[in-house]
């Protein structure tokens, strides 16, 4: 069975190159920019992706420290992120890593206080700023330090009205 040249998903009947109009548009944009990619490859190592994988191969984390940089693995320190990016962007990378690992470890996401499940934040019980620069993402995003909370309870936790 043939696969889509953009995302690698199996092609439906009567489709030659793309599985959807979205993939066709992505390819047209890339072609316009001179970035034609005939087969989907991992953004970190360049290996060809299996069907269903969109950006990264099995062995690489979903967040990267920048174009051509290494992946933000669990052993990346806060100092490394802050030297590569400004503080705001480094904190964003830490939060992305937390979301990724929390979703891999938990089967359901709902507020640990009220049970709301429509939209929850993955928040740090001990704040990111309270860790030293030498702390790794594994330490900061330890499952014991992560909690799923609704927006209201997340705000209350950050301002000291609720404790976990």
C-alpha positions as CSV (number, residue, x, y, z in Angstrom):
1,X,0.0,0.0,0.0
2,X,1.3,3.5,-0.9
3,X,1.7,6.2,1.7
4,X,1.2,10.0,1.6
5,X,4.4,11.8,0.6
6,X,3.7,14.5,3.3
7,X,2.6,12.7,6.4
8,X,3.2,9.0,5.6
9,X,-0.3,7.8,6.3
10,X,-1.8,5.1,4.0
11,X,-3.4,6.5,0.9
12,X,-7.2,6.1,0.4
13,X,-8.4,4.5,-2.8
14,X,-7.9,6.7,-6.0
15,X,-5.4,8.9,-4.3
16,X,-1.9,8.9,-5.8
17,X,0.3,11.2,-3.6
18,X,-1.7,12.7,-0.8
19,X,-4.1,11.3,1.8
20,X,-6.0,14.6,2.2
21,X,-6.5,18.1,0.9
22,X,-4.6,19.3,4.0
23,X,-1.5,17.3,3.0
24,X,-1.8,18.6,-0.6
25,X,-1.9,22.2,0.7
26,X,1.1,21.6,2.9
27,X,3.1,20.2,-0.1
28,X,2.0,23.2,-2.2
29,X,3.2,25.7,0.5
30,X,6.5,23.8,0.8
31,X,6.9,23.8,-3.0
32,X,6.3,27.5,-3.1
33,X,9.0,28.0,-0.4
34,X,11.4,25.6,-2.2
35,X,11.1,23.1,0.7
36,X,9.7,20.1,-1.2
37,X,10.0,16.9,1.0
38,X,9.1,13.7,-0.9
39,X,9.0,11.5,2.2
40,X,8.3,12.5,5.8
41,X,11.4,12.4,7.9
42,X,12.2,12.8,11.6
43,X,12.9,16.5,12.5
44,X,15.7,15.4,14.9
45,X,17.6,12.6,13.2
46,X,16.4,12.7,9.5
47,X,15.2,9.1,9.5
48,X,12.2,8.2,7.4
49,X,9.0,8.1,9.5
50,X,6.7,5.1,9.8
51,X,3.0,5.5,8.8
52,X,1.1,7.6,11.4
53,X,4.2,9.4,12.7
54,X,4.1,13.0,11.7
55,X,7.2,14.8,13.0
56,X,9.4,12.6,15.1
57,X,10.6,9.0,15.0
58,X,10.0,6.6,17.9
59,X,13.1,7.5,19.8
60,X,12.9,11.3,19.9
61,X,11.0,13.6,22.2
62,X,8.4,16.0,20.6
63,X,10.0,19.2,21.7
64,X,13.3,20.5,20.3
65,X,15.6,23.2,21.4
66,X,15.6,24.9,18.1
67,X,16.3,24.4,14.4
68,X,19.1,21.8,14.1
69,X,19.4,21.5,17.8
70,X,19.2,18.4,20.0
71,X,15.9,17.3,21.4
72,X,14.8,18.5,24.8
73,X,15.4,15.2,26.5
74,X,14.9,14.5,30.2
75,X,18.5,15.2,31.0
76,X,18.5,18.8,29.5
77,X,19.1,21.3,32.3
78,X,17.3,24.6,32.9
79,X,20.6,26.4,32.3
80,X,20.9,24.9,28.9
81,X,17.5,26.0,27.9
82,X,18.0,29.5,29.3
83,X,21.3,30.0,27.4
84,X,19.7,28.9,24.1
85,X,16.4,30.9,24.7
86,X,15.2,33.8,26.8
87,X,13.5,32.9,30.1
88,X,10.0,33.0,28.8
89,X,10.8,30.6,25.9
90,X,12.7,28.3,28.2
91,X,9.7,28.1,30.6
92,X,7.5,27.3,27.6
93,X,9.8,24.4,26.6
94,X,9.7,23.1,30.1
95,X,5.8,23.3,30.1
96,X,5.7,21.5,26.7
97,X,7.8,18.7,28.1
98,X,5.6,18.5,31.2
99,X,2.4,18.2,29.0
100,X,4.0,15.5,26.8
101,X,5.1,13.3,29.8
102,X,1.9,13.8,31.8
103,X,-0.2,12.7,28.8
104,X,2.0,9.7,28.2
105,X,1.7,8.6,31.9
106,X,-1.9,9.4,32.6
107,X,-4.9,7.8,30.9
108,X,-7.4,10.5,31.8
109,X,-7.1,14.2,32.3
110,X,-9.4,15.9,34.8
111,X,-9.0,18.3,37.6
112,X,-7.7,16.6,40.7
113,X,-9.8,18.8,42.9
114,X,-13.2,19.1,41.2
115,X,-13.1,16.5,38.5
116,X,-13.7,18.9,35.6
117,X,-12.6,17.3,32.4
118,X,-13.4,19.6,29.5
119,X,-10.1,21.6,29.6
120,X,-7.4,21.2,32.2
121,X,-3.9,22.6,32.7
122,X,-0.9,20.5,33.5
123,X,0.7,22.5,36.3
124,X,3.8,22.2,38.5
125,X,3.1,21.8,42.2
126,X,6.5,23.2,43.0
127,X,7.1,26.1,40.6
128,X,9.7,26.0,37.9
129,X,11.4,29.1,39.3
130,X,12.0,27.4,42.6
131,X,14.4,24.8,41.0
132,X,18.1,25.6,40.5
133,X,19.5,26.2,37.0
134,X,21.3,22.8,37.3
135,X,18.0,20.9,37.6
136,X,17.1,18.6,34.7
137,X,13.7,18.4,33.0
138,X,13.4,15.0,34.6
139,X,13.5,16.6,38.1
140,X,11.2,19.6,37.2
141,X,8.7,17.4,35.4
142,X,8.7,14.5,37.8
143,X,5.2,13.0,37.9
144,X,5.0,13.7,41.6
145,X,5.4,17.4,40.8
146,X,2.7,17.5,38.0
147,X,-1.0,17.9,38.5
148,X,-4.0,18.3,36.2
149,X,-6.1,21.2,37.3
150,X,-8.9,23.3,35.8
151,X,-8.1,27.0,35.2
152,X,-9.7,28.1,38.4
153,X,-7.9,25.6,40.7
154,X,-4.6,26.2,38.8
155,X,-4.9,30.0,39.6
156,X,-5.8,29.2,43.2
157,X,-2.8,26.9,43.5
158,X,-0.4,29.5,42.1
159,X,-1.8,32.2,44.5
160,X,-1.7,30.0,47.6
161,X,-5.4,29.4,48.1
162,X,-5.2,25.6,47.5
163,X,-2.5,23.1,48.3
164,X,-2.1,19.6,46.9
